[in-house]
Amino acid sequence: MGAVALLAGMLVIAPAGLSAQISLGVIVDMAQRNSSAVKMAQADVLRATAALEQTIDAYIPNFGIGSTVGYSHGFPTGQPSVGTASMQSLVLSYSQRQYIKAARTNIEAAKLKLKDAREQVALDASTDYMELDTVNRELEAAGRQEAFATRMVEIEEQRTGAGVDPLNDLLEARLTAAQLKLKRLHFENRAALLAKQLAALSGMPAGSILPDHSSIPEIPAVTADAPRRVLPAIEAAGKLAESKRFEARGDDLSWRRPQVSFGAVYNYDSNELNNYSTYYKNFTPNNISFGLEFNIPFFDFSLRAKARQTSAQALRATVEAEEAQRQDDIQIATLADNLRELDVNAEIAALKQQIAEEQLHAVLSQLELGNGSETGANAQPQLSPKMEQMARIDERQKFVDALDAAFDLSKARLNLLCALGHMEDWLNELHGK
């Protein structure tokens, strides 16, 4: 990914108004690198890994040294240690085994959450990128519509001035031109907002992203009947619930099973600042002790209460995982229903665009050839020049409508693809282009 970093660096030092075509794959990669959600998920993985190490390290003897120097008079109240070294570790704990399993499962959950965060960022970046590409094409069409409307106003001004058309036709032409200008401004504002959103996602300078339409892979026409995979978020919720169950089992064993610990202490004692040897015979400076400590719980209601608390947390986590699965089922059903409607809507918009193109060709032919040899009461009147501009405006409007319908369909397909757990396939195809 060195090329990605080089490209980002070049864009950072480039002038603010400079834009360059950047592929969707590069945008998605940079968005995943720049995302706060991804960075937080990565931090959670590191935290879970450290928690596992801490849990395992309870079996590794720790070692510490210290010193306590002080003066005493009369009967000594403490051990006259000048230097102390101590060591202790856990030897046997039924609870600790469960805590280690919980920590390992928690790492798996954290990694799955990281994967889900990366996929969600990729979905957001892909959607914004495709919408910006669509809006840019619509903006170009709106600019052409506005030019046609300006030409229509000029024609109506001439025809009204010559007394051919009434003033109302001129006012309607001006109204159409104003409405198309407003539409162009709307597209410009939408494009600017999407560009800022993509810049915020990818960390690139605002206004430096120009979508490359050829870099967008074709989204497969998925349906709700397609093979499903477990979503990383749902799998993470299941792992988290499993981790909580291990933790609850460990807390339950803490008041049911004994625990064995190892300890060792070395003291270097001195009689320089006290009269310890006056009261104790056989005073020696070097002293060491070590052994095993057995802790067998009998009545510890605080541990029993903690076990009930973690058991309730495990139950809650299990219910949350089940609810996440149910919500995904509902989302898939909703997306599938919407997708069928959007598919038909896109087909209708495409047909309307084709009809508008044919009507434009018919208008251009009639303007070029006239109404032929038709005469009499049933003969079609000669088309006015403004009809050409109206036909061109209508054709571009149907083109914009078709773009909107196609984008809505692509967005719904991509969301369904993600809900079915196939976002990784999309990312692989994306980076392969």
N, C-alpha and C positions, 0 to 999 in steps of 0.2 A: 504494500500500500504506500510505498514511497512516492509514487506519482501523485497520489491523492494529497499527501502533505505538501509536495512541491506546488501543486496547483493551488492549494489553499493559501500558501505563502505568497504566490504571485498575485492572487486576487486581493490579498490584504494590502499590499504595497501599491496596487494599481489605483488610478484615479477613481474617485467616487462614482462618476458617471459611466465608467466603462463596464460593459456587459459582455459576457462570453457564453457560448452554448456549453452547457454542462449536462452530462448524461444523468439519467435518473439513478443509475447504480452508484455514481459518485456522491450524489446528494444523500442517498440513503445511508451510505457508509459514513459520511461526515456527520449526519444527524445522529447516528448511533454513537459516534465518538464524542459528540458534543452534548448529548442529552443528560440533563440532571437526573432524570429517573434512572437511566442506565448506570450513571456514576454512583447513585445511592444504592442501587441493587448490587453493584460490584463491592461497595463498602460492606453491605450486609453479608456477602460471601466471605470476605476477609474476617469479619467479626465472628461468623459462625465457625470458621476454621480455627480462629484463636480460642473460641470457647471449647472446641473439641480438644485442642492441645492442653488447655488448662485442666479439663476433666481427666485426661489420661495422665498428666503430670502429677496427679495426686499420688500415684504409685512410685514416682521417682523421688528418692530421698532429697530433701532440701538441706542446705548447709548454711549456717550463719555463725558469725563470731561477734563478740561484744566484750565490753569491759565495764566494771563497776568498781571505782576506787573511792573510799571514804574512811573517815576516822570514827572510831567508836570507843567509848569509855565505860568501864564496868562490864556487866554481863553482855556478851555480843548478841546483837539482835538479828544478825544475818550472816551469811557465808562470806568470808573475806576473799572473794574471787577478784583477781586482777584481770584475768582473761578467761573467756568462756566460749566454747564452741559447741553447737548443738546440731542435731540431725534428726529428722523425723519423716515418716512416710506412711502411706496407707498400705496395709498388707492384704486385707480381705474385707470386701464390702459388697454385699449383694445389691445394695442400692446403686453403688457406683457403676456397676456393669450396665444397669438400665440407663443411667445418666449418660454413659458413653454412647449407647445405642441412640438415645435421644439426640445427642449432639451430632452424631454422624447423619441421622435422618434430617436434622435441621439444615445441615450443609446441602443436602440434596434439594431441600425445599428452596433454599436461597439461590441455588444455581438455576432452578426452574423459574423462579421469579425474575432472575436476570435475563433468561431467555425470553420470558414473556414481555419484559420491558423493552428488549431489543426489537421484538416483533411488533409491539405497539408503536414504537417510534418509526419503524419502517413503514407501517400502515399509514400513519399520519403524514409522513414525508411523501409517500407515494401518492396519496390522495391529493395533497396540496399541490404537488408537482403536476399531476394530470389536470387538475382544475386550472392551474395557471396556464398550462399549455392550451387548454380549451378556451379560456377567457381571452388569451392573446389572439387566437384565431377569430373569436367572436368580435374582438375589438377591431381587427382589420376589416371584417365584414361590415361593422357598424360605421366605420370611416367611409367605406364605399357607399353605404346607404345615405349617409349625410351628403356626400357629393352628388348623388342622384337627386336628392331632395332639393339641393341648392339649384341644380340645373332645372328642376321642375318649377321652382319659384320664378326663375328667370323667364321660362316659357310662359307661365301664367301672367307675369307682369306685361309681357309683350302682347298676349292675346287679350288681356283685360284692357290694356291701353288702346288696342285696335277695336275694342267693342265686340270681339268674338265671344268671349266668355264673361260671365257675371263676376262681380267683385267677390262674391262668396267663394268661388273656385280659387281665387288668389289667396284668400284668408285660410282656406283649408290646406292649401299647399304650404303656406307659412307655418301653420299649426303642425303639419307633418314634419317639416324641417326642424321645428323646435323640439318635438317629441323625440326625434332621432338624435338630436344633439344631446338631450338629457340621457338617452340610452347609452350613447358613447361615453359620456361622463361617468355613468354608473359602471360601465366596463372598466374604465381607467381606474376608478377608485377600488374596484374589486381586485384588479390586477396588482395595484400597489399594495393592498393589504395582504394578498397571497404572497407577494415577493418578500414582504417584511416577515411573514410567518415562516417562510422557507429560510430566510436569512437567520432568524432566531433559532430555528431547529438545527441548521447546519453550522452556525457560527461564522458564516461568510458575510462579507459586507452587503448592506442593503442595496438593492438595485444591480447587483453584479451577476444575478442568475438569469440566464435565458434558456428556457427549456428546449431540449432536443427531442422533437416528436418521434424520431426514428428509434430513440433509446427506450421507448416504452413498450414492453412486451405485450403481446395480445393476451388478454385475460381469458382463461378458458370459461366456457359456458357451463358452470357448475350448477348442480341441483342439490336439494336436500337429501336425495337418495345416494349421493356420492359417498364413498367410504370415509368414515370419520376417524379422527385420531384424537386422543386425549389432549386438551389444550394445556400448555405449560402452567397457566394460572390455576386450572382445576387440579392438575397433578400436584402442583406446589401446595395447594390447600389440603389435599389428601396426605402429603408427606408431613405437613405441619401438624395435622391431627394425629398422625402416627407418632410423631416426636412427642407430642403432649401425652399420649398414652404411655410411652416409655417412661417419661418423667413422673407421671402419676404412679406407675408401677414401682418406680424407685422410691418415691416418698412413702408408699404403702409398706415397702419392705424395710424402711428405715426404723420402724417401731416394732417390726416382727422378727428381724434377724439380727444376730450379733455383728459386731465390727471389730476388726483386729488392726492395730497400728503398731509401728515400730518407732522407737525413739532411742537416742544416744546423746549423752552430754559429757563434755570434758571441761574441767575447771582447773585453772592454775591459781592456787590460793597463796596468800602472803600474810605474814604476821607482823609486818612492819608498822602498820597504822592502827593496830588493835592488840588486845591481850587475849586472843582466841585460844592460845596454847595453855593459858592459865586454867581454863575451865575444861578443855578437852585434851585428853592424852593422845599420844601417837599421831600428832599433827604432821601431815605430809603435804607438800605443795601441789603435787600432781594427783588428780582424782578423776576417775571416769566411771560412768554408769551407762548401761544400755539394757534393753529388754523389750518385751511385747506388752501392749496394753489391750485388754479385752473389755469391750463395752457391750453389755447385754441389757437391752432396754426391757423394763417391766411396765412401768406406768409413766408414759410420756404423752399426755393429752395434746400438747402443742404439735407434736409430730403427726398424731392421728388427725388433727384438724387440718394441718397442711396437706396431708394426703387427700382428704376430702376436697380441699380447695383445688388442687391440681387435677383431680378426677373430674370435677365440674368443668374446668377449663378444657380438658380433653374432650368431654362430651360436646361442649360448645363448638370447638374446632371441627369435630366430626360433622355436626349439623351444618356448619358454614360450608364445608366442602360439598355436602350433599345439595345444599341450596345453590351453590355455584354451578353445579352440574345441571340442575333444573333450569336455572336462568339461561344457561347456554342452549338448552333444548328449546326454550321459548324464543330466544333470539334467532336460532336457525329457522324455526317455523315462520317467524315474522319476516325474516329476510327472504325466505323462499316465496312467500306470498307476494311480497313487494316486487320481487324479481320477475315473477310472471307478468305482472302488470307493466313493469318498466320495459320488459322485452317487447310487449305488444305496442307500447307507447313509442319506443324507438323505431319499430317497423312502420308505424303510422307516420311519424315525423319524416322518415326517409322517403316514404311514398309521396307525401305532400311536397317534399323538396323536388322530387322528380317531376311531379305535376307542374310545379311552378316553373321549372326549367323548360318544360314543353310549352307552357303558356307564353313564356318569354320568347321562345323561338317563333311561336305563331304570331305574336305581336310584331316582332322584327320583320317577319316575312310580309305581313300585311302592310306595314309601313313602307317596305321596300317595293312591293308590287302593287299596292293600292287594293281596291276591292274588285279588281278584275273587270269583266265586261257586264257585271250585274247592274241592271237598271230597273226602274219601276218602283212601286211602293214597297215591295219586299226586299229590295236591295239593302245590304248592310252599309251603314254610313262609313265614310272614310275615318280611320283612327286619327286622333290628334297626337302631336309629338309628346304631350305629357304622358300618354299611355305607356310609352316606352319606359319612362323613368319610374312610373308606378309599378310596371311589371318587373323592372330590375330591383326596385326596393322590396317588392314582395318575394322575389326569388332569394334575395339575400336574407330576408327575415326567416324564410323557411329553412335556409341553410343554418342560421343561428339556432333555430328550434331543434333541428336535427342534431347539432353539436351538443346542445343541452341534454337532449334525450339520450344520446350515446354516452355522455359523461355520467349521467345518473345511473345508467345501466352498468357501466364499468365499475363505478364506485360500489354499487350493490353487489356485484359479482366478487369484487375484491374483499368486501366485508364478509360475505358468505364463505369465501375461501379461507379467510382467517378463522371464522367461527367453527369451520369443519376441521381445523388443525393443519391446514396445508400451506400456511404462510411460509414455511421453510422452503417448500418447492418453488414458490413465487420468487423468493430471494435468490435461490440458486439459479433460476432462469434469468433473473435480473442481472446478476453479476456475470452471467455467461454471455451477455450481449456485448 
